[in-house]
Amino acid sequence: MDKVKFTAMKDGDAADYALLDGQERAYAAGTADRLLEAMVQLDEGLSGYQVTRLGHSLSAATRAWRAGADDDWVVAALLHDIGDIYAPYNHDEYAAAILKPFVREQVTWVVEKHGDFQRLYYAHHTGGNRHARDRYKGHAYYDDCAQFCEEWDQSSFDPDYNALPLDFFRDMVRGVFARKAYDPAVIRAGERVALTDAALAGARA
């Protein structure tokens, strides 16, 4: 593999950085497949639930897809807990950072905050604040995060739910991560898209 000439970044020239840019772009093109491989590692993580973390993620993504959600929402539902592997104390922020360049601002915000919103369901049993979400009241995406958690996240721990396999979502993940990073047409700052689409859900049934 070709390498740059420098040993300190300040000594690099245009040819060095052109070389790096090409290699980094080629590597970035494989992000989706690396994430899909990482999803399998979720099966080796947290125990105690009736489903594995991968099973939970697949259930959430399946519920989103069956509800008529678009690719941004489905891929976010699939990857929302991927941070459990490497960032157990801020898994929501970790997942949001991965998604941020490639999905709507709305979706990134929901994934980033879902940990606080999920506390509604359990924090009063563990000595925590179940109303942590209240700090975001009035935010444009507050209701979206509440719906994401209620319909797709907190409800996806059922071992009898007929979740779709990871391969079903593979092309959706690849499509999202093949987008131009931080494209304003993708980020769509300030826009809201409904989590569910009844007509599309009916067509998928």
Helices and strands as residue ranges (DSSP letters): G 9-11, H 14-28, H 31-41, G 42-44, H 53-66, H 71-79, G 82-84, H 91-99, H 105-118, G 119-121, G 123-125, G 132-136, H 142-148, I 149-153, H 166-177, H 184-187, H 198-204
